Amino acid sequence: MEVNSICGKSKTSLENFVFKSFATYSAERDLVMNSPRNGNNGSRRKEIPINEESDEFVYAAVEKFFGQLENKASNSNATDREANSSKVNTRNAAEELSKQFNRKVTRERIYPLLWEGLRRKFVTMNPPISENLQNQLAEKFGLKDSDKEIRVVNVVGKDASTHVVHSTADYVVQLIERVQQEKNEKAADEGKDPADVRVHVGIGAGYVAEILAERLATRALTDNPKLTLHALTPGGFYVERQENSPTAYFLRFADKQLDVKCRGMFSPPAVSDQNYDKMRQNPALKGNFVERENIDILVTSLATAEDEHGLVRRYFDYLKENGYFEKDVNEELTQKGWCGDVLFQPYSATEPISGSLRTIALFTLDELLEFSRKPGKHVVLVGAPCHDCDKLKTKALLPLLKEPRLRMWTQLFIDRRTAVDLLNRE
Ligand SMILES: [Zn+2]
């Protein structure tokens, strides 16, 4: 079903209505800005500045405005001019708001409150899902009776990857709530205090983390779960872009004043093949590997081997071009049939692969596969087109769909174009 944020109704007609109404608002805004609170005359009571209105008041205004649109959209007389008039809609919302908060709210006040609600991110767009494409993919890759779920976000165009990420973030928020509830019930059964329950989330993809923090913050009005975030990789791949490293993204959560603990991962991004096991046993990393068992939900993206924006490719190029490592690891991986990487762990069409330098992450692909099979654990993978060049990730996705050894995900989010491309492949 096509769902739009608060209303859950047809997006196009609603969108048109909202934007038309907002256009009307500009004239009304002038009216409000020139109202007595700005000192034109003293005959009316001073209004509270919009940005000082409480969250619950602003939210209620947004909810009442959209709520009645929802009712009308489900009414067969939805095209009725009178019913859809912006005057009637704002008047009704203002009346309800006045009643609920026991203060006089004028019709002209509603649009400024809606703008404020948008600014505070109370209104979100929920892109539609294509069940038809999901079913076709599940059929094609033999996933129908498995615990794997493919979500096809039915979006196209240059912003498709952004919409897929938004959709994933919303899903993860719901997942966090579900996991919290399950853990609360378990804690109560075991005579423990549910207030101590934390939901553990492994964060791999920067942009997803950013949107996730935003989405969680908009729900901070109610009881937000206590979160522990785990970096899935060391930040060293972002040589000159440390602002994109996992620990930098933790700040986004801290900024939102959520109850959040952040566990970073500090090691070199890659070590030579012969030092790999020793490095993973290093005492400095021990805590990370012990604590990873607590992770409930792991969210990550993937890269296609040949995409120049892939961080593994970039990092090994950086080492080679600067003479820091004599071997061409990208070439070594290509010789082994490199298709893509998840958590910076490269794989071919059939198995995990590595070169003379090996990348460090909280899980190897085999470990991630084992983790994804445990009850109550979720590995959410975002397979949207590259955020930089919009190229599809089909080549990297195919092995993750076809090869049981590489199906280390439980939920996969893709866009419409990727879904169609996957269906057209052998
Ligand atoms: Zn790219």
Residues whose N, C-alpha, C, O or C-beta is under 5 A from the ligand:
A	BS01	ZN	D307 H309 C386 D388 C389
